[in-house]
Amino acid sequence: MDACPRYEFYALSAPPGRRKIRPTLDMLRNATLDKGQTFPGSPDCGDPDKEDVEKEGDDKDVEADKPKSEPIRFGWVTGVMIRCMLNIWGVILYLRLPWITAQAGIGLTWLIILMSAVVTSITGLSISAISTNGKVKAGGTYFLISRSLGPELGGSIGLLFSFANAVAVAMHVVGFAETVKDLLVEFDVEMSDPVNDIRIIGVITTTLLLGITFAGMEWEAKAQIVFFIVIILSFISYFVGTIIPTSKEQQSKGHFSYKSDIFLQNIMPEWRGEDGSFFGMFSIFFPSATGILAGANISGDLKDPEAAIPQGTLMAIFLTTMTYLAIAATIGACVIRNASGNLNDTMMATNFTGDCVGLGCGYGWNFTECTLNGTCKYGLANDYQAMSMVSAFSPLITAGIFAATLSSALACFVSAPKVFQCLCQDNLYPFIGFFSKGYGKNKEPLRAYGLTYLLAIAFVLIAELNTIAPIISNFFLCSYALINFSCFHATITNSPGWRPSFRYFSKWTALFGSIISVVIMFLLTWWAALIVVGVIVVSLAYVTYKKPEANWGSSVQAGTYSMALSNAVNLVNVEDHVKNFRPQCMVLSGPPNFRPALVDFAGAFTKGVSLMICGNVLEGQDTSSANDHDEQVQWMSSRKVRSFYTCITTSDLRTGARNLMQVSGLGRLKPNTVVLGYKQNWQMDSPHSLESYVGIIHDAFDISAGVCVLRMRDGLDVSRKVKAHVNQGFEDPEATLALDNKRELEAPAVFWGRGRGMGGRKRGGQNPSGCTRMAFGLCGSKMSRPEDILEPKQERNISEAFRVVGADKCLETVFQGKQKKKNIDIYWLFDDGGLTLLIPYLLTRRKRWSRCKVRVFISGQIANAEQQREEIQFLLNKFRLGFHEVVVLPEMKWKPEETSLKEFEDLIAPFRFNEGQKGQEAVEEMRKEAPWKVSEEDLQVYKKKTEQHICLHEILQDNSRNAALIVVSLPVVGKGACPSSLYMAWLETISKDLHPPVAFIRGNQQDVLTLYCQ
């Protein structure tokens, strides 16, 4: 019975013991159910009460299995919005925004803030789209990018983002340490010198933060709430301080409350120092905007990441942007750039006789001396603690600085290990698996916390905020660029799987955000941008080379499909031209790992050049051998053979091979050359198999395809029968024996085994490579199938006794080994359009075969041998193949030796008609009954051809015994005119007793080589 749609069929998070399994197609079609029996996990659609009871039972089980302490989960406000706002309201807000306003002016400061907001807003929209396209797990930014763009770019950004957050911890801690150091200076306390004081305070603070993170996410979340309240109070204190009347001390430090002339003067920039430029200020400010990923980075600790990340992130961006704009405008309207802080620098107290410089003069203060000398210690341009000076209650600003820096540092301290732990769990890089282990109910990455602590300490020792900030900017900008590109790429691929519930984004804004992030990277710090790009390229190359077993349904996979489909469709409109001819091969290999030499031979001249498809024909209705598709493709990939693999089930071999030739391929990507193995045991196999084999060659010519038949001295098939694993604890020996006999007699499955002549348990037919099909009922099927629970008891617990296995992926064939300075001998006896020359030429382009010398042998007369040689050499030169040795063979016209003739007669003797004195009608009747047999008339008709092939064998023995490869023109005869046994006898005679591989090649008599350039 069919199962109703259920959530459990699609959810992967259910415990294995209670996971519902949708019935497979095989279950629905082939399984036999007893009365009242149902599929596991499939409720009765017609009986809702039954489903409710089952669901209630499941709920009870879930309740009973619940752990005593559930992991802590956060909503969108506390988990994302507050966390992002705290990370954005960092050290830059309190300690650098007034200074940036003094340098860039209010106008350009607003532009810097808005530019940052544009980048972060676009990135926020992209994050919202990606995070709502399916269930989000732990790993934050790394998880979002890796599952969208794949492990190659995802792994790179995981490393960079983890490192960037670890460095950000140092940046915020150094900001905190600067404030503490300034407080100590006010109270005339100094531990060492200013730089070392920052280092000491920074190390102590980082250690305390490590203790909080070790306490767990619950304590970290409570600390963040306290920090948020403190920051809000500090903002209230600041804005109140801009309104209330100023004291003499505040005025001496440049604060005069809201004044229009101060606002107008501070609108324009006034660059100072080495960092005095627009992008210099931008590089210092931008790290403050990078906190938008703080919520996404703890995606594994959110109740509903798909809803929380978009809501919390976008709201945090809006509120913090408004805060930055308001503070830049208000402090720029209240505080002048230069002030001495000396209460005696009033116009009344000084005896200044010259012109007063600066806006302070209009308010009764004379800061001319320190302004001209550059010694002013206060004012927007000189005092990093300007917000504290403006505030109504300065300790609140100090508390706000502590809260902002510590909360941002704490958020980064949590983000870096969380992201790095997810990266380590995916096993993309070596030597980092140690950090993947989690502890406690929240799986806290304690080991990764320790690593983050060490990195943060290393950068804290720099003790210079303006040096650390630009380094972080490039790492975060690179992350933003890849997030936006992920969203853009997923959209343009038109993948049906890209269905984000968040709709308020555009692929073009995402692309713009990606481009502008990269541009800003290089405008800020070009050398740091190059380092970031270099790290990404190296890690990308490593992951691409290692090819981790990660299938995440990325947009890169969707894009690959989209591009392949588009190119295949466009290729349909491209007309064929001889210059673009490529031998696109259908290799009748059976399972590829059964005949590695045949697969390696075809792969050697098609890799990177043309299409290659390995085909497997199964006779009967059993499809168990077709289930190893992925295994065969993986085997070919491990041998670096670029080929498709397809399997077809038909009633007989020849029909299956013909179907493969006709329907394989796509548009112009269709096979035009059929490659098959030589039938080694044709003399012992059934006549039907012999007819089928030769018929396949004729069928290939019928569709105007070229044919290549490869013969190896020791054969091609390396498959072997091995004993499979048997679970003795669950097996009934008597039932096994009974089932073995039953399946042996009844099973329709056909598997390819090594040819064993007419003996053994052979069931008619022959595969294209000359190996007998062995029918073993237990061979090749799966040992533990889910549907086994529905089979009869005796069959359910019985695993296979034998299975047929192919070659190991490490097995090296002659076509994979490096060839020495040997010869490739081409016997171009018949003009087929050039395929006989083209395939050896493509082989010589491979590094393994490049040292081989190619010799071309042609048939000719002694009288004009030199003329023929020059003519063919001229032709080869025009073909530009690089073949410089041509040998004329007048021996082809000679009569073969008697011993050779006798051997041939003995070869075909078993296939001769016993015509006797029978009449013509009787002979014709015999031909119809046994078309493979050879009559006296056939021998007379093909006498000259037979003698040529016998002579050719003698020539091969003399000239090519030590060649690396022998290529011979494949004989072509009229369809139905030549008996198949006679045809096979020719091939046998030509290639027998030769050590090198022999390839019989015949084109379709159409040009594949050209002399011309058009």
Secondary structure, DSSP 8 states (H G I E B T S, - for coil): ------GGGT-S-S-GGG------HHHHHH----TT---TT---TT-HHHHHHHHHHHHHHHHHH--SS----B-HIIIIIHHHHHHHSSHHHHHTHHHHHHHHHHHHHHHHHHHHHHHHHHHHHHHHHHHTSS---TTHHHHHHHHHH-HHHHHHHHHHHHHHHHHHHHHHHHHHHHHHHHHHHHTT--SS-HHHHHHHHHHHHHHHHHHHHHH-HHHHHHHHHHHHHHHHHHHHHHHHHHHS---HHHHHTTB-SS-HHHHHHHHS----STT-SHHHHHHHHGGGGGGGGTTGGGGGGBS-HHHHHHHHHHHHHHHHHHHHHHHHHHHHHHB-S-B---TT-BTTT----S---SGGGGGTB--HHHHHHT---BSTTT-TTHHHHHSSSHHHHHHHHHHHHHHHHHHHHHHHHHHHHHHHHTT-STT-GGGG--BTTTTB-HHHHHHHHHHHHHHHTT--HHHHHHHHHHHHHHHHHHHHHHHHHHHHTT-TT---S-----HHHHHHHHHHHHHHHHHH-HHHHHHHHHHHHHHHHHHHHH--S-----HHHHHHHHHHHHHHHHHHTS---GGG----EEEE-SSGGG-HHHHHHHHHHHTTTS-EEEEEEEESS--GGGGGHHHHHHHHHHTT---EEEEEEESSHHHHHHHHHHH-SBTTB---EEEEE--TTTTTS-HHHHHHHHHHHHHHHHTT-EEEEEE-TT-S---EEEE----GGG--HHHHHHHHHHHHHH----EE----TT-SSEEEEE-TTS-EEE--TTTT--SS-GGGGGS-HHHHT---SEEEE---TT---TTTS---S-EEEEE--S--SSHHHHHHHHHHTSGGGTT-EEEEEEE--STTHHHHHHHHHHHHHHHT----EEEEEGGGGS---HHHHHHHHHHHGGGB---TT--HHHHHHHHHH-TTSB-HHHHHHTHHHHHHHHHHHHHHHHH-TT-SEEEEE-----TTTS-HHHHHHHHHHHHTT-SS-EEEEE--SS-S--SS--
